[in-house]
Amino acid sequence: QVQLVESGGGLVQPGGSLRLSCAASGSIRSINNMGWYRQAPGKQRELVAAITSGGMTNYADSVKGRFTISRDNAKNTVTLQMNSLKPEDTAVYLCNAGVTVSLFRRSEYWGQGTQVTVSS
């Protein structure tokens, strides 16, 4: 069993910054891609940023230049640094990880989500 635990959400004013963290634990052989998704009321879940085990990154167009994703492979953690936040960034942010749990089996896991609210 694998668990993802998120932290760092909260309320911030437009133009402010937040840092989200996600730690994976459990029966992990290796972690492939890790990423952050977000879901706002009335909208579909969307990929915000992703990072491979080798450090290659991908970002949604709406957050390029403002958000930075990084990972610490030794600690099985992924971090999302969010700068210049806008009201439209308000959403529940969810951590995702593709985990190899055996030689022949991969599974995808999700965190519980953390609320980010950008408002004046």
Secondary structure by P-SEA (a helix, b strand, c coil): cbbbbbcbbbbbccccbbbbbbbbbcccccccccbbbbbcccccccccccccccbbbbbcccccccbbbbbcccccbbbbbbcccccccccbbbbbbbccccccbbbbbbccbbbbbbcc
